Amino acid sequence: MIKQFYVYILASKRNGTLYIGMTSNLPQRIWQHKNNQIEGFSKKYDVKKLVYFELHDAAENAITREKQLKKWNRAWKLKLIEEDNNPHWKDLYDMILR
């Protein structure tokens, strides 16, 4: 089986605090965030809503993209979420469980 990697964005609410991360197991990682299993920024600021994710076929590509997105200004991140993927800021967690 080919391993896949994900870059994801969590939000506290619409236009709220954003968190960008990378993982090879998106459902498990989001569950961990939602259940306060991960210490740090996302737990401190209650950032648990999956609003964006993208798939990569290599860890190096996902790491590069994660670093790129973290350097983006806030307006670019909001545009990425709203225009390309999730204009209503729905929590995409249930979608990735199917």
C-alpha positions in Angstrom: 0.0 0.0 0.0 1.2 3.5 -0.9 1.6 5.7 2.1 -0.2 9.1 1.7 0.5 12.3 3.6 -1.9 15.2 4.4 -1.5 18.9 5.0 -4.4 20.2 7.0 -5.8 23.4 8.4 -7.9 23.5 11.6 -9.9 26.5 12.8 -11.4 27.5 16.1 -14.4 28.9 14.2 -15.1 30.8 10.9 -12.3 33.3 10.5 -10.9 32.3 13.8 -7.6 31.0 15.0 -5.9 28.7 12.4 -3.5 25.8 12.9 -1.6 24.1 10.0 -0.3 20.6 10.4 0.9 17.5 8.5 0.2 13.8 9.1 0.1 10.4 7.4 -3.1 9.4 9.2 -5.6 12.3 8.9 -8.6 10.7 10.7 -6.5 9.7 13.7 -4.7 13.1 13.9 -8.0 15.1 13.7 -9.5 12.8 16.4 -6.5 13.5 18.6 -7.0 17.3 18.1 -10.7 17.1 18.8 -10.1 15.1 22.0 -7.2 17.3 23.3 -4.7 14.5 22.9 -2.1 16.8 21.4 -0.4 19.3 23.7 0.4 22.8 22.4 -1.2 25.4 20.2 -4.3 23.6 19.0 -5.2 22.5 22.6 -4.4 25.9 24.1 -6.5 27.9 21.5 -9.3 25.3 21.1 -8.6 24.8 17.4 -10.4 21.6 16.5 -12.5 22.1 13.3 -11.0 20.6 10.1 -11.6 23.2 7.4 -9.1 22.2 4.7 -6.8 19.4 3.8 -4.8 18.2 0.8 -3.1 15.0 -0.1 0.5 14.4 -1.0 2.3 11.2 -2.2 5.6 11.9 -0.4 6.4 13.1 3.1 8.9 15.6 1.7 6.2 17.3 -0.5 3.8 17.5 2.5 6.5 19.0 4.7 7.4 21.5 2.1 3.8 22.5 1.6 3.1 22.7 5.3 6.1 25.1 5.7 4.9 27.1 2.7 1.4 27.5 4.1 2.7 28.5 7.5 4.6 31.4 5.9 1.5 32.7 4.0 -0.3 35.7 5.2 -3.7 35.2 6.8 -5.6 36.6 3.8 -4.1 33.9 1.5 -5.0 31.1 4.0 -8.6 32.3 4.3 -8.8 32.5 0.5 -7.5 28.9 0.2 -10.1 27.6 2.6 -13.0 29.6 1.2 -12.4 29.6 -2.6 -10.9 26.3 -3.2 -12.5 24.0 -0.7 -14.9 25.1 2.0 -16.7 28.4 1.6 -19.1 27.7 4.5 -16.3 26.6 6.9 -17.9 23.3 7.5 -16.1 20.8 9.7 -14.8 18.2 7.2 -14.0 15.5 9.8 -17.1 13.4 9.1 -16.3 13.5 5.4 -12.8 12.0 5.9 -14.3 9.1 8.0 -16.2 7.7 5.0 
